[in-house]
Amino acid sequence: MAFDAVNMADWQISEAAEKNMPTPEEWRDKLGLEKDEILPMGRLAKLDFLKIMNRLKDKPDGKYIEVTAITPTPLGEGKSTTSCGLMEGLGKRGKNVGGALRQPSGGPTMNVKGTAAGGGNSLLIPMTEFSLGLTGDINDIMNAHNLGMVAMTARMQHERNYNDEQLARLTGMRRLDIDPTRVEFGWIIDFCAQALRNIVIGLGGRTDGYTMQSKFGIAVGSELMAILSIATDLADLKERINNITVAFDKSGKPVTCRDLEVGNAMAAFMRNTINPTLMCTAEYNPCLVHAGPFANIAVGQSSIIADRVALKLFDYNITESGFAADIGFEKFWNVKCRYSGLKPHVSVLTATIRALKMHGGGPKVVPGKPLDDAYTKENIELVEKGCENMVHLINVIRKAGINPVVCINRFYSDTDAECKVVRRIAEAAGARCAESKHWEKGGDGALEFADAVIDACNEENDFKFLYPLEMKLRDRVEMITKEVYGGDGVDWSAEALAKVKMLESDPQYADYATMMVKSHLSLTHDPTLKGVPKGWRLPVRDVLIYSGAKFLCPCAGTISLMPGTSSNPAFRRIDVDPETGKVSGLF
């Protein structure tokens, strides 16, 4: 039975649904798990993925379904809600269905966008645990990452204070001679803290550290989070952490976590993060939650481990890619699937009337401020014009050899006439299209959507990558810009050009994945340009090196690795009852 999503807050729906949420012991029986394959952690549990995979290694995989979206408004267009709604709709059709989604960052949860739990009758429960730390993975990543910075800055201080003989005699260390102007790493925190983007550390005397410029990034943008999303097991995680480039020495040689003798300790902090956490939708469809990297500054996917486990446990596995198809789907397509060896059966392109109106020239959408009436009253002209963005991204997905399903994530203020326009244009572009009222009605509102996905899964596709690994970095970025974003080409800054030439000439970087870093609010690098802009070029100002994850990350425009907190953040409305400990105000 669906709850009154129009009049109930998400946290209230979660609280009501949690009354009948299965216990870890009940989940063990429901999923057919062995006793030692489920690791209870209070109301939640982690799954011992290696034991499950070893036992089910010969079982055929289920259907692999990816959920992405058109270019969103700053409010988000409900990919997580759509993912949960699809699980619920397929569940209503009697399918053995589950999902693999990301853990939310405290940054958006305490800022404007809110948690990534979905919403209405299509959300993950228990919502409070999901939104406020879950089983501790992000905290473990923060500790591990910042330990790497502690190791580096302490090493720089000691090398400054001692000569080579003293350094060897007193510490047993060799001199690494780190260049303070070429430090790749920074500190991390899981909030949107713009005041920490650019800092100076080590102020004081010789025992107070090494004085230099430094920085903070958001935790989910850490290379450690990227590594967790692609690692195959704990041994692979440990090896990748040791290979992280923390800085360069004064001769230009990389200084790694292994050189600092800190990688193993960092892996020890992350030992428990390797196993996915088991949650469920408000209609009790199981869902694995694992990893949580942002898509505009990282890979933006839940983990390969979670997908592999889910494909063994479920006949239909729903996974989500962050932000729009130009970012999240492109990385799912050319990075995650290349690393995992998994082939998707279908991709769902989530669209909202609200976002289509914005791309059609509607008024600016400002987080924290009421929507203009144009977004809640019928306007066929804005919707039709805005569908250019949807069609562009349908064509991007089709370039991967997939015929997508467009899901109209229908709000209760949307009209039949507006949805009819979207359906007509989507189908003319070669996609299936379905309306879904999962937010309002749960699985019963997602039956047409579920049927469209079932049909698409039964259709053969010709999945293929956009570019071969042999292609040079500059050529890959050029191809992504033209074929995915719709730009005319790429302009490299002098710094980025020097760096990319160095990377292209060094064979060790030849097979690194290309992980684009750009705005999620536009097909371009400029978040103010909506729809499908023409006649523009992508400016690349830097290339980040993630040698543990084996990513090269070209940074376009002015995007920051540390988002900022708005003037009207969500934390102002979050509270906890001192007697019951219940949290309210989450959304």
C-alpha positions in Angstrom: 0.0 0.0 0.0 1.4 3.4 -1.0 1.7 6.2 1.4 0.4 9.7 0.9 3.5 11.1 -0.8 1.8 14.5 -1.5 1.3 15.2 2.2 4.0 13.2 3.9 7.7 14.1 4.0 10.2 11.5 2.8 11.5 10.8 6.3 7.9 10.2 7.5 7.3 7.6 4.7 10.5 5.9 5.6 9.6 5.8 9.3 6.3 4.2 8.5 7.7 1.7 6.0 10.5 0.7 8.4 7.9 -0.8 10.8 7.8 -3.9 8.5 11.3 -3.8 7.2 13.0 -7.3 7.2 15.7 -7.9 9.7 19.1 -9.2 8.6 18.1 -12.7 9.6 14.9 -12.4 7.5 16.9 -11.1 4.6 19.2 -14.1 4.8 16.2 -16.4 4.3 14.6 -14.2 1.6 17.8 -14.0 -0.5 18.8 -17.6 0.1 22.1 -16.6 1.8 24.3 -18.8 3.9 24.6 -17.8 7.6 28.2 -16.5 7.2 27.4 -14.5 4.0 25.4 -11.8 5.8 27.2 -9.6 8.4 24.6 -7.9 10.7 25.3 -4.3 11.7 22.3 -3.2 13.8 19.2 -2.8 11.6 21.4 -3.2 8.5 23.8 -5.8 7.3 26.8 -6.0 4.9 27.2 -8.9 2.5 30.4 -11.0 2.3 30.7 -10.6 -1.4 33.6 -13.1 -1.9 31.7 -15.9 -0.2 28.6 -15.2 -2.2 30.4 -15.0 -5.5 32.4 -18.2 -4.9 29.2 -20.1 -4.1 27.2 -18.6 -7.1 30.1 -18.4 -9.6 28.4 -20.8 -12.0 24.9 -19.2 -11.8 24.0 -17.1 -14.9 23.9 -13.4 -14.4 20.5 -11.6 -14.4 19.5 -8.6 -16.6 21.7 -5.6 -16.2 19.8 -2.3 -16.3 21.4 1.2 -16.0 19.5 4.4 -15.1 20.7 7.8 -16.3 19.0 11.1 -17.1 18.7 14.2 -19.2 20.7 17.2 -18.2 19.2 18.1 -14.8 18.0 21.3 -13.1 20.1 22.0 -9.9 17.3 20.2 -8.0 18.0 16.8 -9.7 15.5 14.9 -11.7 15.0 11.7 -9.7 17.3 9.0 -11.0 17.4 7.4 -7.6 13.7 7.7 -7.3 13.3 6.2 -10.7 15.7 3.4 -9.9 13.7 2.5 -6.7 10.4 2.9 -8.7 11.7 0.5 -11.3 12.6 -2.1 -8.6 9.1 -1.7 -7.1 7.4 -1.9 -10.5 9.3 -5.0 -11.5 8.6 -6.5 -8.1 4.8 -5.9 -8.6 5.2 -7.8 -11.9 6.5 -10.8 -9.9 10.2 -10.4 -10.9 13.2 -11.3 -8.7 14.6 -7.8 -8.8 17.1 -5.8 -6.8 19.5 -2.9 -7.2 23.0 -1.6 -6.7 23.1 2.1 -5.8 25.6 4.6 -4.4 25.9 5.8 -0.8 25.0 9.5 -0.5 27.5 12.2 0.4 27.0 14.4 3.5 27.7 17.4 1.2 24.4 17.3 -0.7 22.5 15.8 2.2 23.2 18.8 4.3 23.1 21.3 1.5 20.4 21.9 -1.2 19.9 18.6 -3.1 19.2 16.4 -0.1 20.0 12.8 0.3 20.1 10.3 -2.6 17.6 8.0 -1.1 14.9 8.6 -3.7 11.7 10.1 -2.6 8.0 9.6 -2.0 7.0 6.0 -2.3 10.1 5.1 -4.2 12.9 5.5 -1.7 15.5 3.5 0.2 15.0 2.6 3.8 16.0 3.1 6.6 16.5 6.7 5.3 18.2 8.1 8.4 21.0 5.5 8.4 21.3 5.8 4.6 21.7 9.6 4.9 23.9 9.9 8.0 26.9 7.6 7.5 25.3 4.2 6.8 27.8 1.5 7.9 30.8 3.9 8.0 32.4 3.5 4.5 32.8 7.2 3.9 34.3 7.8 7.3 36.8 4.9 6.7 37.7 6.5 3.4 38.2 9.9 5.0 40.5 8.4 7.6 42.5 6.5 5.1 42.8 9.4 2.7 43.8 11.9 5.4 46.3 9.4 6.8 48.1 9.6 3.4 48.3 13.4 3.8 49.6 13.0 7.3 52.3 10.7 6.1 53.3 13.1 3.3 53.4 16.3 5.3 55.2 14.7 8.2 57.8 13.3 5.8 58.3 16.7 4.3 58.8 18.2 7.7 61.4 15.6 8.8 63.3 15.8 5.5 63.5 19.6 6.0 64.7 19.3 9.6 67.4 16.5 9.1 70.2 15.9 6.7 70.4 12.5 4.9 72.6 10.9 7.6 70.3 12.0 10.4 67.2 11.1 8.5 68.5 7.5 8.0 69.8 7.1 11.5 66.8 8.7 13.4 63.9 7.5 11.2 65.2 4.8 8.9 63.8 6.7 6.0 65.4 7.7 2.7 64.9 11.2 1.3 61.9 11.5 -1.1 62.6 15.2 -1.9 58.9 16.0 -2.5 58.2 19.1 -4.6 55.7 21.3 -2.6 54.5 22.9 -5.8 53.6 19.5 -7.3 51.4 17.9 -4.6 48.5 15.9 -6.2 46.8 14.9 -3.0 44.9 17.2 -0.6 42.7 16.7 2.5 39.1 15.5 2.3 35.9 16.2 4.3 32.4 15.0 3.5 30.7 18.4 3.5 30.4 21.2 0.9 33.1 23.5 2.5 34.1 26.2 0.1 36.3 27.9 2.8 38.6 24.9 2.6 39.2 24.9 -1.1 42.5 26.8 -0.9 44.4 26.8 2.4 47.9 27.2 3.9 49.1 24.6 6.3 52.2 24.2 8.5 52.1 27.8 10.0 54.2 28.1 13.2 57.7 26.8 14.0 59.8 23.9 12.7 57.9 21.3 14.7 54.5 22.5 13.3 54.7 20.8 9.9 55.8 22.0 6.5 54.4 25.4 5.4 52.8 25.2 2.0 49.6 25.8 0.1 47.1 22.9 0.3 43.4 22.1 -0.3 40.4 20.1 0.7 38.1 18.2 -1.6 34.8 16.5 -0.9 35.3 12.9 0.4 33.3 11.2 -2.4 35.7 12.8 -4.9 38.7 11.1 -3.3 40.7 8.7 -5.4 40.0 6.1 -2.6 36.3 6.3 -3.4 37.0 5.9 -7.1 39.2 2.8 -6.2 36.4 1.3 -4.1 34.0 1.6 -7.0 36.2 -0.4 -9.4 38.2 -2.7 -7.1 37.7 -6.5 -7.5 38.7 -7.5 -4.0 40.7 -6.4 -0.9 44.0 -7.4 -2.5 43.2 -5.3 -5.5 42.1 -2.4 -3.3 45.4 -2.6 -1.3 47.6 -2.7 -4.4 45.7 0.3 -6.0 46.0 2.3 -2.8 49.8 1.7 -2.7 50.0 2.9 -6.3 48.3 6.3 -5.7 50.5 9.3 -6.8 50.5 11.6 -3.8 53.0 14.1 -5.3 56.0 14.4 -7.5 59.6 14.8 -6.4 61.8 17.7 -7.6 63.1 15.6 -10.5 59.5 14.9 -11.7 59.2 11.3 -10.5 55.9 10.2 -8.9 55.9 9.8 -5.1 53.3 7.1 -4.2 51.7 5.8 -1.0 54.0 2.9 -1.3 57.0 5.2 -1.2 55.6 6.9 1.9 55.0 3.4 3.5 51.4 4.3 4.3 49.4 2.4 1.7 49.0 -0.7 3.8 47.7 1.2 6.8 45.3 3.1 4.5 44.0 -0.2 3.2 43.6 -1.4 6.8 41.3 1.5 7.5 39.2 0.5 4.4 39.1 -3.2 5.1 35.4 -3.1 5.9 34.4 -0.9 3.0 34.9 -3.8 0.5 31.5 -5.4 1.3 28.2 -3.9 0.1 25.5 -2.8 2.5 22.0 -4.4 2.2 19.0 -2.0 2.2 15.6 -2.1 0.6 12.9 0.1 -1.0 9.8 1.2 0.8 8.2 -1.8 -0.8 11.0 -4.1 0.5 12.8 -4.8 -2.7 16.5 -5.5 -1.8 19.1 -3.1 -2.9 22.9 -3.2 -2.3 24.5 0.2 -1.5 28.2 0.4 -2.2 30.6 3.3 -3.0 29.4 6.9 -3.6 31.7 8.8 -6.0 30.4 12.0 -7.6 29.9 11.8 -11.4 31.1 15.3 -12.3 34.4 14.9 -10.5 34.7 11.1 -10.3 33.3 7.9 -11.9 29.8 8.4 -10.5 28.8 4.8 -10.2 28.1 2.3 -7.5 30.7 -0.4 -7.3 31.5 -3.2 -9.7 31.5 -5.5 -6.7 27.9 -4.6 -5.9 26.8 -5.1 -9.5 28.5 -8.5 -9.7 26.8 -9.7 -6.5 23.4 -8.3 -7.5 23.6 -10.0 -10.9 24.0 -13.3 -9.2 21.3 -12.7 -6.6 18.6 -11.1 -8.8 17.1 -11.7 -12.2 17.0 -8.0 -12.8 19.7 -5.7 -11.3 19.1 -1.9 -11.4 22.1 0.3 -11.2 22.4 4.1 -11.5 24.9 6.5 -13.1 25.4 9.9 -11.6 24.0 13.1 -13.2 23.1 13.2 -16.9 23.9 10.8 -19.7 26.7 13.0 -21.0 28.6 12.4 -17.8 27.3 9.4 -15.8 26.3 7.2 -18.7 29.5 8.0 -20.7 31.6 6.8 -17.7 29.4 3.8 -17.2 29.8 3.0 -20.9 33.5 3.6 -21.5 35.0 3.1 -18.0 32.9 1.0 -15.7 31.8 -1.6 -18.3 35.3 -1.8 -19.7 36.7 -2.4 -16.2 34.0 -4.9 -15.2 33.5 -6.8 -18.4 29.7 -6.5 -17.9 27.4 -5.7 -20.7 24.1 -3.8 -20.0 20.9 -5.0 -21.5 19.2 -1.5 -21.5 19.7 2.1 -20.2 16.9 4.1 -18.8 16.9 7.9 -19.6 15.0 9.7 -16.8 13.3 12.9 -17.9 11.1 15.3 -16.1 8.7 17.9 -17.5 10.4 20.4 -15.2 13.9 19.9 -16.7 12.6 19.8 -20.3 10.9 23.2 -19.7 14.1 24.6 -18.3 16.0 23.4 -21.5 13.2 24.9 -23.6 14.0 28.4 -22.2 12.1 28.4 -19.0 13.0 30.7 -16.1 16.1 30.0 -14.1 15.8 27.2 -11.5 17.4 28.4 -8.2 17.9 26.0 -5.3 16.2 27.1 -2.2 13.7 29.4 -4.0 10.2 28.6 -5.1 9.7 27.3 -8.7 8.3 29.8 -11.2 4.7 29.1 -12.2 6.0 28.0 -15.7 7.1 24.8 -14.1 3.8 23.9 -12.5 1.4 25.1 -15.3 1.0 23.5 -18.7 3.3 24.9 -21.4 3.6 22.7 -24.4 6.0 25.0 -26.3 8.6 24.9 -23.5 8.4 21.1 -23.3 8.7 20.6 -27.0 11.7 22.9 -27.3 13.4 21.3 -24.3 13.1 17.8 -25.8 16.1 18.7 -27.9 18.3 17.9 -24.9 16.5 14.5 -24.4 16.9 13.6 -28.1 20.6 14.5 -28.0 21.1 12.1 -25.0 18.9 9.4 -26.6 21.4 9.5 -29.5 24.4 9.3 -27.2 23.0 6.1 -25.6 22.3 4.7 -29.1 25.9 5.2 -30.0 26.7 2.6 -27.4 24.5 0.1 -29.3 21.6 0.4 -26.8 18.0 1.4 -27.6 17.1 3.3 -24.4 13.8 3.5 -22.5 12.8 7.1 -21.7 11.1 7.2 -18.3 8.9 10.3 -17.8 9.3 10.7 -14.0 5.9 12.3 -13.7 5.2 14.9 -11.1 1.6 15.4 -10.0 1.5 18.9 -11.5 2.5 17.5 -15.0 -0.3 17.3 -17.6 -1.3 14.5 -20.0 -0.7 16.8 -22.9 2.9 17.6 -21.8 3.7 14.0 -21.3 2.2 13.1 -24.7 4.6 15.5 -26.4 7.6 13.9 -24.7 6.4 10.4 -25.7 5.9 11.4 -29.3 9.4 12.9 -29.6 11.2 10.1 -27.7 9.6 7.4 -29.9 10.4 9.3 -33.0 14.0 9.4 -31.9 14.0 5.5 -31.6 13.5 5.1 -27.9 10.8 3.3 -25.9 8.9 5.7 -23.6 6.8 5.2 -20.5 5.2 7.4 -17.9 5.8 6.5 -14.3 4.1 7.7 -11.1 6.4 5.8 -8.8 6.9 8.8 -6.5 3.2 9.1 -5.9 2.1 5.5 -6.1 5.1 3.3 -5.7 5.3 0.1 -7.8 1.6 0.4 -8.8 2.5 3.6 -10.5 5.5 2.1 -12.4 3.9 -0.9 -14.1 4.0 0.6 -17.7 7.6 1.6 -17.0 8.5 -1.9 -15.8 6.8 -3.5 -18.8 8.8 -1.3 -21.2 12.1 -2.3 -19.5 11.2 -6.0 -19.6 10.6 -5.7 -23.3 13.9 -3.8 -23.8 15.8 -6.4 -21.8 14.5 -9.1 -24.2 15.9 -7.3 -27.2 19.4 -8.0 -28.4 21.7 -5.0 -28.5 25.1 -4.3 -30.0 27.0 -2.8 -27.1 30.3 -1.2 -28.1 32.7 1.3 -26.6 33.1 4.8 -28.0 36.9 4.6 -28.4 39.7 1.9 -28.2 42.2 2.0 -25.3 44.9 2.5 -27.8 43.6 6.0 -28.7 45.7 8.8 -27.2 44.2 11.0 -24.4 43.8 14.1 -26.5 42.0 12.2 -29.2 39.7 10.6 -26.6 38.8 13.9 -25.1 38.2 15.3 -28.6 35.9 12.4 -29.5 34.0 12.6 -26.2 33.5 16.4 -26.7 32.2 16.0 -30.2 30.3 12.8 -30.0 28.8 13.0 -26.5 28.7 16.7 -25.6 28.1 18.1 -29.1 31.1 20.6 -29.0 33.3 21.6 -31.9 36.6 20.7 -30.3 38.9 21.1 -27.3 41.2 24.0 -26.2 44.0 23.0 -23.9 45.6 25.5 -21.5 49.4 25.7 -21.6 49.6 23.8 -18.3 47.2 21.1 -19.4 48.8 20.7 -22.7 52.3 20.2 -21.2 50.9 17.7 -18.8 49.0 15.7 -21.5 52.0 15.6 -23.7 54.0 14.1 -20.8 51.3 11.6 -20.1 51.0 10.5 -23.7 54.7 10.0 -24.0 54.9 7.7 -20.9 53.8 4.1 -21.7 52.7 3.5 -18.1 49.7 5.8 -18.7 48.7 4.2 -22.0 45.8 2.1 -20.7 44.5 4.6 -18.1 40.8 5.3 -18.3 39.6 8.8 -19.3 37.5 10.3 -16.6 36.1 13.7 -17.7 35.6 16.4 -15.1 33.0 19.0 -16.0 29.7 20.7 -15.0 26.7 18.4 -14.7 24.3 21.3 -15.4 25.0 21.6 -19.1 26.2 19.6 -22.0 29.1 22.1 -22.0 31.5 23.2 -19.4 29.3 26.3 -18.7 26.4 25.5 -16.3 24.4 28.4 -17.7 24.1 27.0 -21.2 21.0 24.8 -21.4 19.4 22.7 -24.1 21.8 21.6 -26.8 24.3 24.5 -27.3 26.0 24.9 -30.7 29.3 26.4 -31.8 31.4 26.0 -28.6 34.7 24.4 -27.6 35.7 22.6 -24.4 38.4 24.4 -22.4 40.6 21.9 -20.5 42.7 23.6 -17.7 44.3 20.6 -16.0 44.6 16.8 -16.0 44.4 15.0 -12.6 46.4 11.7 -12.3 44.7 8.9 -10.3 47.4 6.3 -10.6 45.8 3.9 -8.1 42.4 3.9 -10.0 44.3 4.2 -13.3 42.3 7.3 -14.3 43.4 10.4 -16.1 40.9 13.2 -15.4 40.8 16.2 -17.8 39.2 19.1 -15.9 37.0 21.4 -18.0 35.9 24.9 -17.1 36.0 26.2 -13.6 34.5 23.2 -11.8 35.8 22.7 -8.2 36.5 19.4 -6.5 35.0 21.0 -3.4 31.4 22.2 -3.8 30.0 25.1 -1.8 27.2 25.3 0.8 24.3 27.5 -0.2 22.6 30.2 1.7 19.6 28.0 2.6 21.1 24.6 3.3 19.1 21.5 4.4 20.8 21.2 7.7 18.7 24.2 9.0 15.6 21.9 8.9 17.1 18.6 10.3 16.5 17.8 13.9 16.7 14.9 16.3 14.3 14.0 19.1 16.4 13.9 22.4 14.1 11.3 23.9 13.6 8.9 21.0 16.7 9.7 18.9 14.5 9.9 15.8 15.7 12.2 13.1 13.3 14.5 11.2 13.7 16.9 8.3 15.7 14.7 5.9 14.6 14.8 2.3 
